[in-house]
Amino acid sequence: MNPKDLTMKLTEDASRLLEAIEHASKQPVSRAQIADKIGKRTLSAGDLAYLDMLAINGVIAKEEHKARTPTGFQYKYRFISRERIEE
């Protein structure tokens, strides 16, 4: 079986993150903007893992930019496609 033929079922938390990114209309959104859209102050480690999973599977794009932040980077996310999502 080709891995590209696989679909994934999202948890409720992952679905909420994806919806926040998808509603940005193809505009990149920061982690802070995503947290705000889902009613949180900051994203948890679990949220970041879900974002990475969505990016690895081609559902969203993850952009990394150097910035004056504790990590040294700012991350932005952009919606690509729901093609790999099992509804």
Order of alpha helices (4+ residues) and beta strands (2+ residues): alpha-beta-alpha-alpha-beta-beta
